[in-house]
Structures are given as C-alpha cells and as structure tokens.
Amino acid sequence: MAFDPADPAFVADPYPVFAALRATGDVHWNDHLGLHVAVSHAACSAVLRDRGLGRIWRDKEPVSAFSAFNTLHRNSLLENEPPTHTRLRRLISAAFGRGHVERMRPAVEELATGMVESLVAAISADGWADLLEHVAEPLPIEVIGELLGVPVADRAKLRPWSNTIVKMYEYGQAPELAAAAEDASAEFADYLRHLTGRPGLVSDLVAVRDGTDKLSDDELVATGVLLLMAGHEATVNVVGNGVLALLEHRDQWDLLVTNPALLPSAVEELLRFDPPLQLFERTATVDVTIAGQDIAAGTKIAALLGAAAHDPAVVPDPAVLDITRTVNPHLSFGAGIHYCVGAPLARIEIEAALRALTQRLPGLRPAGTPVRRPEFVIRGLRALPVC
C-alpha cells in the first residue's frame, strides 16, 4: 500500500493507512515520495538517531530561482550535521540559556488568557468564533515576536511568511507556491537583518556572534527564520489538532476541565495523538540498514512520526485519546541530535492555551465543520469554529 500524500482522504485521516503499512513491515518504498518510509516506532527512532543518516541539504533547483530559500536552509541548524550542527546548536542554546524559557511562563499564560477572552467576546457577539484565529495562531506569533524582538506592529507579517515558506516542504508543490515561498524567504530574511539593534534573541545571537566563535550574518538570519517556522507551526497545529481531538472525545475534555493537574500529560498525549509534523527526512551518508531494509549511501529515508505515534508496540490502544498516559514515547519533537531546541517553549505555550480554554470556556463545543489544511507533511487546521 503506497499512500499518496496529495490524496484528500489520506490527509484527512492517515492513521488507518499507517496501521495497514505497519502490519506488513517496518519500512516501505513509496513511489509518490520517491523514498523509503519508516512506519514503526522502532524504525522511526532508528532513522532519527542513526549516525549513518544525516540532514544533507540539497539546494532547491533551479538554484538561480531560489537564492533566498536555499541560503536560509544551507545555513540552518536543522539542515546541517556535525561539526557545523554541533557548533550552531551550542551557540543557539547559549542564547536561549540566558533567559531560560521557564521564566517566560507567566507572560505566556497572560497572553493566552487575553486571547481566550477575545475568543469569548467573539462567541458572545456572533454565536461562534474560530479558535485558530483568536488563540492558536496569535499565541505563538506573539511569543516568538517577543523572543526575536519584532515590534508589535510588525508581528502580523510573521504568520503569512511562515505559512508560505513551509509549503515548500510538501511533495509536488505547485510552481506558484514555490515562487511564493522564495519571495517570503527573501522578505523575512531582509526584515531580520534590520532587527539586530533591538532587544531580543536576534540581538542575543549578535552578541554571541561577536564572541570568539561567530555566527555569520546568514546563520543569524537562518536561525531566526527556523525559530519562527518550527516554533510557530508546532504550537498552532498542536493547539488546533489537540482541541479538536479533545472536543471529539468529550470525556477527555471534561476530565481536563475538572482536573487541571493533568495538563502536562494532556500536552504529551495531544502531541502524540495527531502530530503537527508527520514526516522527517534523512539521507544515508554511508550504507545503512534500518529494520532490515538496506539504505544505500546517498539515498533518502523518512520517519513517519504520526505512524510511530500510533504503534501499539509502544503505545497501548494508540487510537484511544487518553490524557492520563504516564508513559508517552512520542517522537513529535524528533530525537537524537536534531531534537527540537524549542520544545520546552512549545510545551509552555500549548499548556497555557489549554489552561485558559478549559478554565474560561469549560462548555466549549464545535460550532461547525473544521477546515483541514490540504498538506500532509505539516498537519494542521485552517479553521476550527467553536461556541
């Protein structure tokens, strides 16, 4: 069974397809993607951790048409392996370390509370409102805008840039979407080059750059863009996918309302149940074997993170949403050296949104049909009407 990532039925619910694939093997060739895909938790974990596999960046072609996009990714933490990756991660982690994301929790909770009040007001005025518009989308934008030092008046630009650039990660994207991603990459890069004098992470990274080990201008900008795309897309889609899942499993929503101590485990379960990133590619740097499948040097294999999250070998009753799970070995933030550096902040944002929603709107209900984004790799919603 070779799934088509452009099939709307598959995008709507890929998990039964993953289960069917997993029943016949850990690794499969997919003609539509042009690579092998790992579908068991063990195989996905091996893909993410095996040092014979790496993130080997290949410029989008024609190179002359994608100068900005390629420059951002050529200099990105995510698209490099040691020793470059080790150096970039150490410098970026140092900049994060001065603030420690935990100190941001009160500010994030205050932001979430205010946004839920906006949702309440919209529901009161119109009888319903879009949870993505009022909470899921603006929360990570405000947090990342503050982190990067983006003026409040400019933060509305961040979401369109992120949403446009990440469409390049889908398979078989239309030429006009690829061109728009290049334009957005250039605009965002130019914008970040003008932020170096403002308080925020960009300035922190400039300070790091001015030390004995320096970030180049391109590395600095690539880091800012990565933080927006990875941080924003993860949070907005976990909140959207997660609230939808809770409302579709009413007993779990009600349990969270009555027992807020379950918020940390609820966050992990929502990350597992419907992950925001479904596929993560790696390239063999030497001949390797993953779950019995030989992968020749120079060829790609992808971990299907949603398939790993629903593997009954590591998650009992994986199709059941259970916010009381205490053992939850999901791979939604990756694993190995590419484990998401922003995972602690994303968890704080998701928990803050859920806390504010369950406290202020315990009777929250769907108010129409959710609208799902048509892409497979980045899994999320376009709209979630609630009342």
C-alpha positions as CSV (number, residue, x, y, z in Angstrom):
1,M,0.0,0.0,0.0
2,A,1.8,3.2,-1.2
3,F,-0.1,6.2,0.0
4,D,-0.4,9.4,-2.0
5,P,0.3,12.4,0.2
6,A,-1.9,14.5,-2.1
7,D,-5.0,12.3,-1.6
8,P,-7.5,14.3,0.4
9,A,-8.9,11.2,2.1
10,F,-5.4,10.2,3.3
11,V,-4.7,13.7,4.5
12,A,-7.9,13.8,6.4
13,D,-7.0,10.6,8.4
14,P,-3.7,9.0,7.6
15,Y,-3.6,6.7,10.7
16,P,-5.5,3.7,9.3
17,V,-3.2,3.7,6.3
18,F,-0.2,3.8,8.6
19,A,-1.6,0.8,10.6
20,A,-2.1,-1.2,7.4
21,L,1.5,-0.5,6.4
22,R,2.9,-1.3,9.8
23,A,1.1,-4.7,9.8
24,T,3.2,-5.7,6.8
25,G,6.6,-4.3,7.6
26,D,8.6,-1.6,9.4
27,V,9.9,0.1,6.2
28,H,8.2,0.6,2.8
29,W,9.1,2.2,-0.5
30,N,6.7,4.9,-1.5
31,D,6.6,5.8,-5.2
32,H,4.8,9.1,-4.7
33,L,7.5,10.3,-2.3
34,G,10.4,8.6,-4.1
35,L,11.9,7.2,-0.9
36,H,11.6,4.6,1.8
37,V,9.4,5.4,4.8
38,A,9.7,4.0,8.3
39,V,6.3,3.3,9.9
40,S,7.1,1.6,13.2
41,H,8.3,3.4,16.3
42,A,11.5,1.4,16.4
43,A,12.3,2.1,12.8
44,C,11.4,5.8,13.0
45,S,13.6,6.1,16.1
46,A,16.4,4.4,14.3
47,V,16.0,6.8,11.3
48,L,16.2,9.8,13.7
49,R,19.2,8.5,15.7
50,D,21.4,6.5,13.3
51,R,24.6,8.4,12.7
52,G,24.9,6.9,9.3
53,L,21.9,9.1,8.4
54,G,22.0,12.8,8.3
55,R,20.3,16.0,7.1
56,I,22.2,16.7,3.9
57,W,20.9,19.9,2.3
58,R,20.5,19.9,-1.4
59,D,19.6,23.3,-3.0
60,K,16.2,23.7,-4.5
61,E,16.6,23.9,-8.2
62,P,16.9,25.9,-10.4
63,V,19.3,27.5,-7.9
64,S,19.0,30.9,-9.5
65,A,15.3,31.0,-8.8
66,F,15.6,30.0,-5.1
67,S,18.5,32.1,-3.8
68,A,16.9,33.2,-0.6
69,F,15.2,29.9,0.3
70,N,18.5,28.0,-0.3
71,T,20.6,30.4,1.7
72,L,18.3,30.1,4.7
73,H,18.4,26.4,4.7
74,R,22.1,26.0,3.8
75,N,22.9,27.9,7.0
76,S,20.2,26.3,9.2
77,L,20.8,24.3,12.3
78,L,18.2,21.8,11.0
79,E,19.9,21.2,7.7
80,N,23.4,20.6,9.0
81,E,25.3,17.7,10.6
82,P,28.3,17.8,12.9
83,P,30.6,19.6,13.2
84,T,28.5,22.5,11.8
85,H,25.4,21.4,13.6
86,T,27.3,21.0,16.9
87,R,28.7,24.5,16.6
88,L,25.3,26.1,15.7
89,R,23.4,24.3,18.4
90,R,25.9,25.2,21.1
91,L,25.7,28.9,20.1
92,I,21.9,29.0,19.8
93,S,21.4,27.1,23.1
94,A,23.7,29.6,24.8
95,A,21.5,32.4,23.6
96,F,18.4,30.6,24.9
97,G,20.2,29.8,28.2
98,R,20.5,33.4,29.3
99,G,16.7,33.7,29.5
100,H,15.6,30.1,30.3
101,V,12.2,29.6,28.7
102,E,10.6,28.8,32.1
103,R,10.8,32.4,33.1
104,M,8.5,33.2,30.1
105,R,5.7,31.0,31.5
106,P,3.8,33.9,33.4
107,A,4.0,36.1,30.3
108,V,2.8,33.3,28.0
109,E,-0.1,32.4,30.4
110,E,-1.1,36.1,30.5
111,L,-1.1,36.2,26.7
112,A,-3.2,33.1,26.4
113,T,-5.7,34.4,28.9
114,G,-6.1,37.6,26.9
115,M,-6.6,35.7,23.7
116,V,-9.2,33.4,25.2
117,E,-11.1,36.5,26.4
118,S,-11.0,37.7,22.8
119,L,-12.5,34.3,21.8
120,V,-15.2,34.6,24.5
121,A,-16.1,38.1,23.2
122,A,-16.3,36.9,19.6
123,I,-18.6,34.0,20.6
124,S,-20.8,36.3,22.6
125,A,-21.1,38.7,19.7
126,D,-21.6,36.2,16.8
127,G,-22.6,32.9,18.5
128,W,-19.4,31.3,17.3
129,A,-15.7,32.0,16.6
130,D,-12.6,30.5,15.0
131,L,-10.3,29.1,17.7
132,L,-7.3,29.3,15.4
133,E,-7.9,33.0,14.6
134,H,-8.3,34.1,18.2
135,V,-6.0,31.7,20.1
136,A,-3.9,29.1,18.3
137,E,-2.4,31.3,15.6
138,P,-1.7,34.6,17.6
139,L,-0.3,33.0,20.7
140,P,3.0,31.6,19.2
141,I,3.3,34.6,17.0
142,E,3.3,37.0,20.0
143,V,5.7,34.8,21.9
144,I,8.1,34.4,19.0
145,G,7.8,38.0,18.1
146,E,8.7,38.9,21.6
147,L,11.6,36.4,21.6
148,L,13.0,37.7,18.3
149,G,12.5,41.4,19.2
150,V,9.9,42.0,16.5
151,P,7.9,45.2,17.2
152,V,4.2,44.6,18.0
153,A,3.1,46.5,14.9
154,D,5.1,44.1,12.6
155,R,4.1,40.8,14.1
156,A,1.1,40.3,11.7
157,K,3.7,39.7,9.0
158,L,5.2,36.6,10.7
159,R,2.3,34.2,10.2
160,P,2.0,34.7,6.4
161,W,5.8,34.4,6.0
162,S,5.9,31.1,8.0
163,N,2.8,29.6,6.3
164,T,4.1,30.4,2.8
165,I,7.7,29.2,3.4
166,V,6.6,25.8,4.9
167,K,4.6,24.9,1.8
168,M,8.0,24.3,0.2
169,Y,8.4,21.2,2.4
170,E,5.4,19.4,0.8
171,Y,5.9,17.0,-2.1
172,G,4.8,18.0,-5.6
173,Q,4.1,21.7,-4.7
174,A,2.8,23.9,-7.5
175,P,5.3,26.3,-9.1
176,E,3.4,29.3,-7.9
177,L,3.6,28.1,-4.3
178,A,7.4,27.5,-4.7
179,A,7.8,31.0,-6.1
180,A,5.8,32.5,-3.2
181,A,8.0,30.6,-0.7
182,E,11.1,32.1,-2.3
183,D,9.6,35.6,-2.1
184,A,8.6,35.1,1.6
185,S,12.1,33.8,2.4
186,A,13.7,36.9,0.9
187,E,11.3,39.3,2.7
188,F,11.7,37.6,6.1
189,A,15.5,37.5,5.7
190,D,15.7,41.2,4.8
191,Y,13.4,42.0,7.7
192,L,15.5,40.1,10.3
193,R,18.7,41.8,9.1
194,H,17.2,45.1,10.4
195,L,16.4,43.7,13.9
196,T,19.9,43.4,15.2
197,G,19.7,46.6,17.3
198,R,16.5,45.7,19.2
199,P,16.3,43.8,22.5
200,G,15.5,40.1,21.9
201,L,17.0,36.8,20.7
202,V,18.4,38.3,17.5
203,S,20.4,40.8,19.5
204,D,21.4,38.0,21.9
205,L,22.7,36.0,18.9
206,V,24.6,39.0,17.6
207,A,26.3,39.2,21.0
208,V,27.1,35.5,20.7
209,R,28.3,36.1,17.1
210,D,30.7,38.8,18.4
211,G,32.5,36.3,20.6
212,T,35.4,34.1,19.7
213,D,33.1,31.7,17.8
214,K,30.9,33.7,15.5
215,L,27.6,33.2,13.7
216,S,27.7,34.6,10.2
217,D,25.1,37.0,9.0
218,D,23.4,34.2,7.0
219,E,23.5,31.9,10.0
220,L,21.9,34.5,12.2
221,V,19.1,35.1,9.8
222,A,18.6,31.4,9.2
223,T,18.3,30.8,12.9
224,G,15.6,33.5,13.3
225,V,13.6,32.0,10.4
226,L,13.9,28.5,11.8
227,L,12.6,29.6,15.2
228,L,9.6,31.2,13.6
229,M,8.7,28.3,11.3
230,A,9.4,25.4,13.7
231,G,8.1,27.2,16.8
232,H,5.0,28.7,15.3
233,E,3.9,25.7,13.2
234,A,4.3,23.3,16.0
235,T,2.3,25.3,18.5
236,V,-0.5,26.5,16.3
237,N,-1.1,23.0,14.9
238,V,-0.9,21.1,18.2
239,V,-3.4,23.6,19.8
240,G,-5.7,23.3,16.7
241,N,-5.4,19.5,16.3
242,G,-5.4,18.9,20.0
243,V,-8.5,21.0,20.9
244,L,-10.4,19.3,18.0
245,A,-9.4,15.9,19.4
246,L,-10.5,16.8,22.9
247,L,-13.9,18.1,21.7
248,E,-14.3,14.9,19.6
249,H,-13.5,12.9,22.8
250,R,-15.8,14.8,25.2
251,D,-14.9,12.6,28.2
252,Q,-11.3,13.7,27.8
253,W,-12.2,17.4,27.6
254,D,-14.4,17.2,30.6
255,L,-11.7,15.3,32.5
256,L,-9.2,18.1,31.8
257,V,-11.7,20.7,32.9
258,T,-12.2,19.1,36.3
259,N,-8.6,18.0,36.8
260,P,-6.1,20.7,35.6
261,A,-3.2,18.8,37.1
262,L,-3.5,16.6,34.0
263,L,-2.3,19.5,31.8
264,P,1.3,18.3,31.4
265,S,0.3,14.7,30.4
266,A,-2.5,16.1,28.2
267,V,0.1,18.1,26.2
268,E,2.1,15.0,25.6
269,E,-0.9,13.0,24.6
270,L,-2.0,15.6,22.1
271,L,1.5,15.8,20.7
272,R,1.3,12.0,20.2
273,F,-2.3,11.6,19.0
274,D,-2.1,13.9,16.0
275,P,1.4,15.2,15.5
276,P,2.0,18.6,13.8
277,L,4.9,17.2,11.8
278,Q,4.3,13.9,10.0
279,L,7.5,13.3,8.1
280,F,11.2,13.9,8.7
281,E,13.7,13.1,6.0
282,R,17.3,11.9,6.4
283,T,19.9,10.9,3.9
284,A,22.3,8.0,4.2
285,T,25.9,9.2,4.4
286,V,27.1,5.5,4.3
287,D,25.3,2.3,3.5
288,V,23.0,1.6,6.5
289,T,20.3,-0.9,7.4
290,I,17.0,0.2,9.1
291,A,14.7,-2.5,10.4
292,G,16.2,-5.0,7.8
293,Q,15.9,-2.6,4.9
294,D,19.2,-1.7,3.2
295,I,19.5,2.1,2.5
296,A,22.4,2.9,0.1
297,A,24.6,5.9,0.7
298,G,23.2,9.0,-0.9
299,T,19.6,7.9,-0.8
300,K,16.8,9.2,1.5
301,I,14.6,7.6,4.1
302,A,11.8,9.3,6.1
303,A,10.5,8.7,9.5
304,L,6.7,9.0,9.6
305,L,6.2,10.5,13.0
306,G,2.4,10.0,13.1
307,A,2.8,6.3,12.3
308,A,5.4,5.9,15.1
309,A,3.0,7.7,17.5
310,H,0.3,5.1,16.8
311,D,2.5,2.0,17.0
312,P,0.8,-0.4,19.5
313,A,4.2,-1.9,20.3
314,V,5.0,1.1,22.4
315,V,1.6,2.8,22.9
316,P,-1.3,0.6,24.2
317,D,-4.5,1.3,22.4
318,P,-2.9,4.1,20.3
319,A,-6.2,5.1,18.6
320,V,-7.6,6.0,22.0
321,L,-7.1,9.5,23.3
322,D,-6.0,9.2,26.9
323,I,-4.7,12.3,28.7
324,T,-3.8,10.3,31.7
325,R,-1.0,8.4,29.9
326,T,2.1,8.5,32.0
327,V,4.4,6.7,29.5
328,N,4.3,8.5,26.2
329,P,7.4,8.0,24.0
330,H,6.2,10.0,21.0
331,L,8.7,11.4,18.5
332,S,6.8,14.6,17.7
333,F,9.8,16.8,18.6
334,G,12.2,14.4,16.9
335,A,15.0,12.5,18.5
336,G,18.8,12.4,18.5
337,I,20.9,15.5,17.7
338,H,18.0,17.1,15.8
339,Y,15.6,17.0,18.8
340,C,13.7,20.3,18.7
341,V,15.6,23.0,20.6
342,G,12.3,24.9,21.1
343,A,10.4,22.0,22.6
344,P,10.3,23.4,26.2
345,L,8.8,26.7,25.0
346,A,6.3,24.9,22.7
347,R,5.1,22.9,25.7
348,I,4.6,26.0,27.8
349,E,2.6,27.6,25.0
350,I,0.3,24.6,24.5
351,E,-0.3,24.1,28.2
352,A,-1.1,27.9,28.6
353,A,-3.6,27.7,25.8
354,L,-5.3,24.6,27.2
355,R,-5.4,26.0,30.7
356,A,-7.0,29.3,29.6
357,L,-9.6,27.5,27.4
358,T,-10.6,24.9,30.0
359,Q,-10.9,27.4,32.8
360,R,-12.7,30.1,30.9
361,L,-14.8,28.0,28.4
362,P,-15.4,24.6,30.2
363,G,-18.5,24.1,28.0
364,L,-16.7,24.7,24.7
365,R,-18.3,23.0,21.7
366,P,-17.7,22.6,18.0
367,A,-19.8,25.1,16.0
368,G,-19.3,23.7,12.5
369,T,-17.1,21.6,10.4
370,P,-13.3,22.1,11.0
371,V,-11.3,23.0,7.8
372,R,-8.1,21.0,7.5
373,R,-5.1,22.2,5.6
374,P,-4.6,20.1,2.5
375,E,-0.9,19.4,3.1
376,F,0.5,16.2,4.6
377,V,3.9,16.9,6.0
378,I,2.8,19.9,8.1
379,R,-0.5,18.6,9.6
380,G,-3.0,21.2,10.9
381,L,-6.2,23.1,10.5
382,R,-7.2,26.2,8.7
383,A,-10.2,26.9,10.9
384,L,-11.8,25.4,14.0
385,P,-15.3,27.0,14.6
386,V,-16.3,26.8,18.3
387,C,-19.0,28.1,20.5
